[in-house]
Amino acid sequence: MPLSEAGIYAAALRLIDADGVEALTMRKLATELDANPMSLYYHVPNKEAVMRGVTKMVGAQFRTVAPEDAPWQERIRLLATDFRALAHRHPELMAYSFSRQPDFIQSDDPFWTALTAIVEAAGVPRSEVSKIAALMVAVVIGVLVAELNGSLHRWSTLKPPGFDDGEDGDGAAGPDSADVASERPDQDHMFRLMTDTLIAGLESRLTGDGDGRAAGL
């Protein structure tokens, strides 16, 4: 089958999902495609271009099931949940994109288009829509990065200063013990908590409760 950009990106995604971004090379990609390595350069100049193409391809696959006539709060929840599902389908790629590709979200991306439409539908003035949406994206991505790299799992075991680990037992528990594992907050629950907090903050802002001002943001 003749080489094409779409075929190259699809093959690269398979390799990334299997072995991670760092393991991807143009030579391995050519082997996956049963092609001469030099022939790839007729379609993509380097690995960075491949990564951008793969990220754009995956981003275009984003779909949300949020109905347009649903309350904006529910649409935000569904949008965030669907974005998280996409990140967990391709964790290696998305972790790379979140940290290494600041322009991986473009103005015409389905996720950004849907988010800005929802924010405007909530009553945010058009002049502030992009700012509010950008902050919401930053929070969601921050939580997803912590999930994908294990930080959220680690942080959930940390105790407040002065907390006595042994006050209900006979000593401190290690971070991997059964007792500590049972205390770790469920990541699904934590993601819902984050989303609810974002929604509550925007509701407060819109009603003027956030800083005492009227709803003009």
Residue pairs with C-beta under 8 A, 6 or more apart in sequence:
1 7
3 33
3 35
3 39
3 40
3 42
3 43
4 43
5 43
5 44
5 53
6 57
7 33
8 29
8 33
8 40
8 43
8 44
8 50
8 53
9 50
9 53
9 54
9 57
10 57
11 29
11 32
11 33
12 24
12 29
12 50
12 51
12 53
12 54
13 54
13 57
13 58
13 90
13 93
14 32
15 23
15 24
15 28
15 29
15 32
16 24
16 54
16 90
16 92
16 93
16 96
17 90
17 92
17 93
20 92
21 51
21 92
21 93
21 96
24 47
24 50
24 51
25 47
26 37
26 40
26 41
26 46
26 47
26 50
27 37
29 40
29 50
30 36
30 37
30 39
30 40
33 40
44 50
44 53
51 96
51 97
51 100
51 101
52 101
54 93
55 93
55 97
55 101
55 104
56 104
58 86
58 90
58 93
58 94
59 104
59 105
59 106
59 109
59 110
59 111
60 109
60 110
61 86
62 82
62 83
62 86
62 109
62 110
62 111
63 82
63 110
64 75
64 78
64 79
64 82
64 83
64 110
64 111
64 114
65 78
65 82
66 74
66 75
66 78
66 79
66 82
66 114
66 118
67 75
68 75
70 78
72 118
72 119
72 121
72 122
73 122
73 199
73 203
75 114
75 118
75 121
76 118
76 136
76 195
76 198
76 199
77 192
77 195
77 196
77 199
79 111
79 114
79 115
79 118
80 140
80 191
80 195
80 198
81 191
81 195
83 111
83 140
83 144
84 140
84 144
84 147
84 191
86 94
87 94
87 144
87 147
87 148
88 147
88 148
91 148
94 144
94 148
95 145
95 148
95 149
97 104
98 104
98 141
98 144
98 145
98 148
99 145
105 111
105 112
105 137
106 112
107 113
112 133
112 137
115 133
115 136
115 137
116 129
116 130
116 133
119 129
119 132
119 133
119 136
119 202
120 126
120 129
122 202
122 206
123 206
123 215
124 132
124 202
124 206
124 217
125 216
125 217
128 217
132 202
132 217
136 198
136 202
139 194
139 198
140 194
140 195
140 198
143 152
143 190
143 191
143 194
145 151
146 152
146 155
147 153
147 187
147 191
152 187
152 190
153 184
153 187
154 175
156 183
156 184
156 185
156 190
157 175
157 180
157 183
157 184
159 165
165 171
165 172
165 173
166 172
169 179
173 179
173 180
174 180
201 210
204 210
205 211
205 215
205 217
206 215
206 217
207 215
208 214
208 215
